[in-house]
């Protein structure tokens, strides 16, 4: 039974990975926005490249920047608190 549960988890992880890729999610407090950059082949690739996106946002005056590297499939790449989607 234990082996069957492990097998199910491995298969579920494989299926999930087939439909999701690595993305950089950057949120800003001011303006209140969420940005997705990617997709990347690995979390390491995303980590190596996200600083350029942060620099661009800082150059535009964004404040309160938070970066998360995640395995996902975003449907909207930019969303701001005002309800504006890009």
N, C-alpha and C positions, 0 to 999 in steps of 0.2 A: 504494500500500500504506500509506503514511504517513497519507494522508487517511482511509483506511478505519479505521485504528486510532484516530485522533482522533474520528471519528464514533462508533465503538463506546464510547469513554470518555464522550462527551457523553451518549449514550443511557443508559449504565449509571448515570451520575450523576443523570439525570432520573428514572429508575425508582427509584433509591435514595431520592431526595428525596420521591417520592410516598408512600412507606411509612414514612418517618421524619420526626420533627419535632424542633425545638430544645428541649432540656431542660437544667435546671440539676442537675448531680450534685454533691451535697455529701457528703463523707466526714468522719467524725470519728474521732479516735484514742481518745477516752474520752467516752462509750462507743464501742466499735468498731462503727460503723454507716455505711450508705450510704443517702442519701435522694435521691429524684428529685422535682423540682418542675417543673411545666409541664403541657402543652406550650405553647410560645411560637411565634409566627409568624416570628421572626427571632432571630439570635444577639444583636442589639442590644437587642431587647426583654428577653431573658433577662438580659443584663448590667445593664440598668437596674433590674431588680427583685430580683436575688438577695440584695442586702444585707439586705432585710427577713427573709428566711429565715435568714440567718446570725445576725442579731440575736436572733431567736426561739430558735435553738439555743444561743447564748451565754447567754441568759436562763435556759435550762434547765440550764446548767452544762456544756455540751459543751465539750471541749478538743481542740486539734489539728485545726482545721477547714480543709479544703481544698475549693476550688470549681473545678468544670470545667463549661464550657458545651459541650454536645455534641449532635450530630445523631444521634438514636438512637430506639429504641422499647422502653423498659423494660417488662418484664413484671411486675416487683415494684417498688413505689414506695418501700418502706422495708425494709431488710434489716440485721439486726444480727448481729455475730459469734457470738452465742450460738445462732444458727440460728433466731431468732424473726423471722417475717415479719409485716408489718402491712399 
